[in-house]
């Protein structure tokens, strides 16, 4: 988000605002639910939910959206065939009438649409709209950063068809146990046919206006099929608000939700504040924070240089900089995701070993390079330490924290970002999500999130083999083999797995963090609202 989420972001989607379960495994771990102290457990109606972000969204087009602000707006403005249940990582039908019918060979997915759904302009939602929404992702002109999720469709766009007005059929080239999760991702949001220039959705909210650098306002969709949801009348999103200020405004009751993580410097204060206990939750995210090296740029086209960097970092100290919110990574995939192995596949810090490898690579005196990250916590806390660690092995780093949207564009452009500090919160709980979006040959293209521009067809083949595995254990074994092969090339250096502490306003009812998406605005209410609409 999922980077970013970040997933990323988002994703991604994305440090603190994104998120996921197990495709092959079916592993799902519900998070805690609840509302502020003294709030009703029954929904209330009306009022305005006010939130704040540091950064603007890059777009409102689901096929292109891949930042934290944009992801939350996608969920408010559009529907998908499937969505996640409350605070769990299990999916259920949304625009679909039921779960997909999958052919015996695992290649054909047939989905019936829910009857009676309309877009915000009153037009009915049809299978042709779904086909239009999905085929746009595969159209090179769209420049979708997530097209790699859809490359397994037979014949590309030709493999997505409308059988009739209410039936969609998708044919795959190979069995893919994670494909149902792809249909629940933000970019799989359904927009009205031919509305790409100004997407029109069928979601619970409708865009009122967007003033860059100032605010986004969305209003309740009175035509929404799942009445009486949404419960609030309006969501006001303040833009350009520093996370420190967001926290202060939330404590004063000026906003209801923070769009960015609690700053690391404020974490201990928040977590030990008794007055905030009822408004605070800590959530384990299936996420990996890591460093990337662009394998197409010198000197990172040299495998020994990348290996040297893999020995540079003190992961335990990095965790201290984020107030212990996470766990040291032992491999690339996080816990809870199909494919994770408890085997240690990363290198501990070893300065002497790193210097030796740099000498063997032809850089006995090191070199200069640039590392980019977001300009918010935890990146601004971590980036200087990574700079110091790399300095110890002779690599002088120009550390560049930049705005999220600028980061995504720069890191996804060939030959622009030698190194990045980034993360990924699972879009869905299967190792293929991390590999296909971040490290596959298909994603090693401009605009995608394969920031190392890494391509190893053997790794791709192993991921495809895992997706076709008949058992979870078999899939786990194959993914472990893929991870070992990938980490032998060192395009990325896993640092730690993240968790997130969230704080919400006193008058927010029904609050829970959706592990995949982050917020679940459709199901939140204001406790000072009315008892009926």
C-alpha positions in Angstrom: 0.0 0.0 0.0 -1.0 -1.8 0.3 3.1 0.1 -0.1 1.4 1.3 1.3 0.4 0.4 1.3 1.3 1.9 1.8 -1.2 -1.3 0.7 1.2 0.4 -1.0 -1.1 0.6 0.2 -0.7 0.3 -0.1 0.8 -1.4 -1.5 -0.4 -0.9 -1.3 -1.1 -0.2 0.6 1.0 1.7 3.2 2.7 2.6 6.5 -0.1 2.6 8.9 -3.1 2.9 6.6 -3.2 -0.2 4.6 -3.0 -4.1 5.0 -4.8 -9.1 4.8 -5.3 -13.3 5.0 -4.3 -16.6 3.6 -5.2 -17.5 0.1 -4.0 -21.1 -0.1 -4.0 -21.5 3.6 -7.2 -19.8 4.5 -5.4 -18.4 7.6 -7.3 -15.5 9.0 -6.8 -13.7 12.2 -9.6 -11.3 13.3 -8.5 -8.1 14.9 -10.2 -6.4 17.9 -13.3 -4.4 17.3 -14.9 -1.7 19.4 -15.8 1.9 19.9 -14.9 4.7 22.1 -15.8 4.5 25.8 -19.4 5.2 26.5 -20.5 4.9 22.9 -23.5 2.9 21.8 -23.0 -0.5 20.3 -26.0 0.2 18.0 -25.3 2.4 14.9 -26.3 6.0 15.0 -27.2 8.1 11.9 -26.1 11.4 10.5 -23.3 13.8 11.4 -19.9 14.3 9.7 -16.8 12.2 10.1 -13.7 14.4 9.9 -10.3 12.9 9.0 -6.8 14.3 8.1 -3.9 13.3 5.9 -0.5 14.7 5.2 -0.6 14.0 1.5 -3.1 14.4 -1.3 -4.3 11.4 -3.3 -2.6 10.9 -6.6 -5.9 10.0 -8.4 -9.5 8.8 -7.9 -9.1 6.3 -10.7 -9.2 2.8 -9.1 -7.1 1.3 -11.9 -4.2 3.7 -11.1 -4.7 4.4 -7.4 -1.9 3.2 -5.2 -1.5 5.5 -2.2 -3.0 5.6 1.3 -5.3 8.6 0.8 -6.5 7.2 -2.5 -7.2 3.7 -1.2 -9.5 4.9 1.6 -11.4 7.0 -1.0 -11.7 4.0 -3.3 -13.5 2.0 -0.6 -15.9 4.9 0.0 -16.7 5.7 -3.6 -16.8 2.3 -5.3 -17.9 -1.3 -4.9 -15.9 -4.5 -5.8 -17.3 -8.0 -6.5 -16.0 -9.1 -3.1 -14.9 -7.3 0.0 -13.5 -8.2 3.5 -15.8 -8.9 6.4 -15.6 -6.3 9.2 -12.3 -6.5 10.9 -11.4 -10.0 9.6 -9.4 -11.1 6.6 -12.2 -13.2 5.1 -14.0 -12.1 2.0 -17.7 -12.0 1.2 -19.8 -11.0 -1.8 -20.3 -7.3 -2.3 -21.3 -6.4 -5.9 -21.4 -10.2 -6.5 -24.5 -12.2 -5.6 -22.4 -15.0 -4.2 -18.9 -16.3 -4.1 -17.4 -17.2 -7.5 -18.2 -20.5 -9.2 -14.8 -22.0 -10.1 -14.5 -24.7 -12.8 -13.1 -28.1 -11.8 -9.8 -27.3 -13.5 -9.5 -24.1 -11.5 -9.3 -21.9 -14.7 -12.8 -20.4 -15.1 -14.4 -18.0 -12.6 -18.1 -17.2 -13.1 -19.6 -14.5 -11.0 -23.3 -13.3 -10.8 -23.9 -9.7 -9.9 -26.2 -8.6 -7.1 -29.6 -7.5 -8.4 -30.8 -3.9 -8.2 -27.4 -2.1 -7.8 -27.1 1.3 -9.4 -24.3 3.8 -9.9 -24.5 7.2 -8.2 -26.0 8.7 -11.4 -28.8 6.1 -11.3 -27.6 3.8 -14.1 -27.7 0.1 -13.3 -24.5 -1.8 -12.6 -24.0 -4.4 -15.3 -21.5 -7.1 -16.3 -20.3 -4.8 -19.1 -19.2 -2.2 -16.4 -17.2 -4.9 -14.6 -15.5 -6.0 -17.9 -14.7 -2.3 -18.7 -13.3 -1.7 -15.2 -11.0 -4.8 -15.4 -9.8 -4.6 -19.0 -8.7 -1.0 -18.3 -6.2 -2.3 -15.9 -4.7 -4.5 -18.6 -4.6 -1.6 -21.2 -1.0 -0.3 -21.4 -2.5 3.2 -21.9 -3.9 3.2 -18.4 -0.4 2.7 -16.9 -1.9 0.7 -14.0 0.7 -0.1 -11.3 -1.1 -3.3 -10.6 -1.5 -4.8 -14.0 0.8 -7.7 -13.0 -2.0 -9.1 -10.8 -4.0 -9.7 -14.0 -1.4 -11.1 -16.3 -2.6 -14.7 -15.6 -5.8 -14.1 -17.5 -6.0 -16.1 -20.8 -5.7 -13.8 -23.8 -5.4 -10.7 -21.6 -8.5 -8.5 -21.8 -10.1 -11.1 -24.1 -10.3 -13.5 -21.1 -12.8 -11.2 -19.3 -16.3 -11.4 -20.8 -19.9 -10.5 -20.0 -21.9 -13.7 -20.5 -25.1 -11.6 -20.0 -26.0 -8.4 -18.2 -25.6 -9.9 -14.8 -22.8 -12.5 -15.3 -19.1 -12.0 -15.6 -16.7 -14.8 -16.6 -12.9 -14.7 -16.3 -10.6 -17.4 -17.7 -7.1 -18.0 -16.3 -4.1 -19.6 -18.0 -3.3 -21.5 -14.8 -4.9 -22.3 -11.5 -4.5 -19.4 -9.0 -5.8 -20.0 -5.5 -5.3 -16.3 -4.7 -7.4 -14.9 -7.6 -10.5 -14.4 -5.5 -8.5 -12.0 -3.4 -7.5 -10.0 -6.5 -11.2 -9.4 -7.2 -11.4 -7.8 -3.7 -8.5 -5.4 -4.2 -9.0 -1.6 -4.5 -8.1 -1.5 -8.2 -10.8 -4.1 -8.8 -13.4 -1.4 -7.9 -16.2 -1.2 -10.5 -16.7 2.1 -12.4 -19.4 2.9 -14.9 -18.5 2.0 -18.5 -16.7 4.9 -20.4 -16.4 7.0 -17.2 -12.6 6.7 -16.8 -12.0 10.4 -17.2 -14.2 11.0 -14.2 -15.0 7.6 -12.6 -18.5 7.0 -11.4 -19.1 4.4 -8.7 -21.8 2.6 -6.9 -20.2 2.8 -3.5 -21.5 4.2 -0.2 -20.2 7.7 -0.7 -20.1 10.1 -3.7 -17.4 12.7 -4.3 -18.6 16.2 -3.7 -15.3 18.0 -4.3 -11.5 17.8 -4.1 -9.5 20.9 -3.5 -5.8 19.9 -3.8 -3.8 20.7 -0.7 -6.9 21.6 1.2 -9.7 19.0 1.4 -11.8 16.2 0.0 -15.5 15.9 0.8 -17.6 12.9 0.1 -21.4 12.7 0.7 -23.5 9.7 1.7 -24.9 7.9 -1.4 -28.7 7.9 -0.8 -29.0 5.3 -3.6 -26.6 2.8 -1.9 -27.8 -0.7 -2.2 -26.9 -1.7 1.4 -29.2 0.7 3.2 -29.2 2.1 5.8 -25.4 2.2 5.4 -23.4 4.3 5.3 -24.3 5.8 8.7 -22.7 9.2 8.5 -23.9 11.9 6.1 -20.5 13.2 5.1 -16.8 12.6 5.4 -14.5 15.6 5.3 -10.8 14.8 4.6 -8.4 17.6 5.6 -5.2 17.5 3.5 -1.7 18.7 4.2 -1.9 18.1 8.0 1.3 17.0 9.7 0.8 13.7 11.7 1.9 15.5 14.9 -0.9 18.1 14.3 -3.3 15.3 13.4 -2.8 13.7 16.8 -3.3 17.1 18.6 -6.5 17.8 16.6 -7.8 14.3 17.4 -7.2 14.8 21.1 -9.0 18.1 20.9 -12.0 16.6 19.1 -11.3 18.6 15.9 -10.9 15.4 13.8 -12.1 11.8 14.3 -9.4 9.8 12.5 -5.8 10.1 11.6 -4.9 9.3 8.0 -1.2 8.8 8.9 0.4 6.7 11.6 1.1 8.1 15.1 4.5 9.7 14.9 7.2 7.5 16.6 8.1 10.4 18.9 4.5 10.4 20.2 3.9 6.7 20.4 4.9 6.1 24.0 3.0 9.2 25.2 -0.2 7.9 23.4 0.3 4.2 24.5 0.7 5.2 28.2 -2.0 7.8 28.3 -4.8 6.4 30.4 -7.3 8.9 29.0 -6.8 7.5 25.5 -6.9 3.8 26.4 -10.5 3.3 25.2 -9.6 5.0 21.9 -6.4 3.1 21.2 -5.8 -0.2 19.4 -2.6 -2.0 18.4 -2.9 -4.2 15.3 -0.5 -6.6 13.9 -0.1 -6.0 10.2 1.1 -8.7 7.7 3.7 -6.3 6.5 7.4 -6.2 5.6 9.6 -3.1 5.8 12.6 -3.3 3.6 15.3 -1.7 1.5 15.4 -2.0 -2.3 18.4 -1.7 -4.7 17.8 -1.0 -8.3 19.4 -4.0 -10.1 19.6 -2.0 -13.4 21.6 0.9 -12.0 25.3 0.9 -11.1 26.7 -0.2 -8.8 23.7 -2.2 -7.7 23.8 -4.2 -10.9 26.7 -6.0 -9.2 25.4 -8.9 -7.1 28.3 -8.5 -4.6 27.4 -4.9 -3.9 23.9 -6.0 -3.1 25.1 -8.8 -0.9 27.4 -6.3 0.9 24.4 -4.1 1.7 22.5 -7.1 3.0 25.1 -7.3 5.9 24.9 -3.6 6.7 21.8 -3.2 9.0 21.2 -3.6 12.7 17.5 -4.6 12.7 17.1 -4.7 16.5 18.2 -1.0 16.7 15.9 -0.1 13.9 13.0 -1.5 15.9 13.9 0.7 18.8 13.6 3.8 16.6 9.9 2.8 15.9 9.2 2.2 19.6 9.3 -1.6 19.1 6.3 -1.6 16.9 7.1 -4.7 15.0 9.4 -7.7 14.9 12.8 -8.4 13.3 12.3 -10.0 9.9 13.8 -13.4 9.4 12.8 -13.6 5.8 10.9 -11.6 3.1 7.3 -12.7 3.7 5.6 -11.8 7.0 3.9 -14.1 9.4 0.3 -15.0 8.7 0.9 -15.1 4.9 0.9 -18.4 3.0 4.6 -19.1 2.2 6.1 -17.7 5.4 8.9 -19.8 6.9 10.3 -19.5 10.4 13.7 -20.3 8.9 16.2 -17.5 9.1 17.0 -16.3 5.6 18.4 -12.8 6.2 22.0 -11.8 7.3 22.8 -10.2 10.6 24.9 -7.0 10.6 28.5 -7.9 9.8 30.5 -4.8 8.9 33.7 -6.7 8.1 31.9 -9.1 5.8 30.2 -6.2 4.0 33.5 -4.3 3.5 35.1 -7.5 2.1 32.3 -8.0 -0.4 32.6 -4.3 -1.5 36.3 -4.8 -2.1 35.7 -8.0 -4.1 33.1 -6.0 -6.1 35.7 -3.4 -7.0 34.7 -0.7 -4.5 37.3 -0.9 -1.7 36.6 2.7 -0.8 32.9 2.5 -1.1 30.8 4.8 -3.3 28.1 7.4 -3.1 24.4 6.8 -3.8 20.9 8.1 -3.0 18.1 6.5 -0.9 14.5 7.7 -1.1 11.6 7.3 1.4 8.4 8.9 2.4 8.7 12.1 4.4 6.6 10.9 7.3 7.1 8.6 10.3 8.5 5.9 10.6 10.6 6.7 7.5 12.0 9.9 8.8 13.1 8.1 12.0 14.6 5.1 10.1 16.3 6.8 7.1 19.1 8.5 9.1 20.0 5.3 10.8 20.2 3.3 7.6 22.4 6.1 6.3 24.7 5.7 9.3 24.8 1.9 8.9 25.7 2.1 5.3 28.3 4.7 6.1 30.0 2.2 8.4 30.7 -0.1 5.3 31.9 2.8 3.2 28.7 3.7 1.3 27.9 7.4 1.5 24.1 7.9 1.2 22.2 11.0 0.3 19.0 10.4 2.2 16.0 11.9 0.5 12.6 11.8 2.3 9.9 13.0 -0.1 6.1 13.1 -0.4 4.3 9.8 -0.9 2.9 10.5 -4.3 6.3 11.8 -5.5 8.0 8.8 -4.0 5.8 6.4 -5.9 6.4 8.1 -9.2 10.1 8.4 -8.7 10.7 4.9 -7.4 8.7 3.4 -10.3 10.6 5.2 -13.0 13.6 3.3 -14.5 17.1 4.6 -13.5 15.8 7.2 -11.0 16.0 5.6 -7.6 19.2 3.6 -6.8 17.8 2.7 -3.3 14.5 3.1 -1.5 13.3 2.4 2.0 9.7 1.2 1.7 7.3 -1.5 2.9 4.4 -3.6 1.8 1.2 -4.5 3.7 -0.3 -7.6 2.1 -3.2 -7.0 -0.3 -4.2 -10.5 0.5 -2.6 -13.3 2.6 -0.6 -15.2 0.0 3.1 -15.0 -0.8 2.2 -14.4 -4.5 0.9 -10.9 -3.5 4.4 -9.9 -2.4 6.2 -11.5 -5.3 3.9 -10.7 -8.2 3.5 -7.0 -7.3 7.0 -6.3 -6.1 9.5 -8.7 -7.6 8.1 -10.4 -10.7 9.3 -10.0 -14.2 5.8 -8.7 -15.2 6.1 -5.9 -12.6 9.6 -4.9 -13.6 8.2 -2.1 -15.7 7.7 1.6 -15.4 4.9 2.6 -13.1 4.8 -0.6 -11.1 6.1 -1.3 -7.6 9.0 -3.5 -8.5 11.5 -0.8 -7.4 14.6 -3.0 -7.8 13.4 -3.8 -11.4 14.2 -7.4 -10.5 13.4 -10.3 -12.8 14.2 -13.9 -12.2 12.0 -16.3 -14.2 12.9 -19.2 -11.9 11.4 -17.3 -9.0 8.3 -16.5 -11.1 7.9 -20.1 -12.0 8.1 -21.2 -8.3 5.4 -18.7 -7.4 3.1 -20.0 -10.1 3.8 -23.5 -8.9 2.9 -22.5 -5.3 -0.4 -21.0 -6.6 -1.3 -24.3 -8.2 -0.3 -26.4 -5.2 -2.9 -28.8 -3.9 -2.2 -28.3 -0.2 -1.1 -25.4 2.0 2.0 -27.3 3.2 3.1 -27.9 -0.4 2.6 -24.2 -1.2 4.6 -23.2 1.9 7.5 -25.4 0.9 7.6 -24.0 -2.7 7.4 -20.4 -1.5 10.3 -21.0 0.9 12.3 -22.2 -2.1 11.3 -19.1 -4.0 12.4 -16.8 -1.2 15.8 -18.5 -0.8 16.4 -18.1 -4.5 15.3 -14.5 -4.5 17.3 -13.5 -1.4 20.4 -15.1 -2.9 20.2 -12.3 -5.5 19.5 -9.6 -2.8 17.3 -7.2 -4.7 15.7 -6.3 -1.3 16.9 -6.4 2.3 14.0 -7.3 4.7 14.3 -5.3 7.9 11.2 -5.9 10.1 7.6 -6.9 10.2 5.3 -4.1 11.3 2.5 -3.5 13.8 0.4 -0.4 14.1 -1.1 1.5 17.1 -4.2 3.5 16.1 -6.1 6.1 18.0 -9.6 7.2 17.1 -11.9 10.0 18.3 -14.2 9.9 21.3 -17.4 10.1 19.2 -16.4 7.4 16.6 -18.7 4.4 16.9 -18.2 0.9 15.6 -14.5 1.5 15.0 -12.3 -1.3 13.8 -9.3 -1.3 11.5 -9.8 -3.4 8.4 -6.6 -5.4 8.0 -6.6 -5.2 4.2 -7.9 -1.8 3.7 -7.4 0.2 6.9 -10.6 2.1 7.5 -14.1 0.7 7.1 -16.0 4.0 6.9 -19.2 2.4 5.7 -19.6 0.7 9.1 -18.5 3.6 11.3 -20.9 6.0 12.9 -20.9 9.1 15.2 -22.1 8.4 18.7 -23.7 11.8 18.8 -25.9 10.9 15.8 -29.6 10.2 15.7 -31.2 6.9 16.7 -32.9 6.6 13.3 -32.6 8.2 9.9 
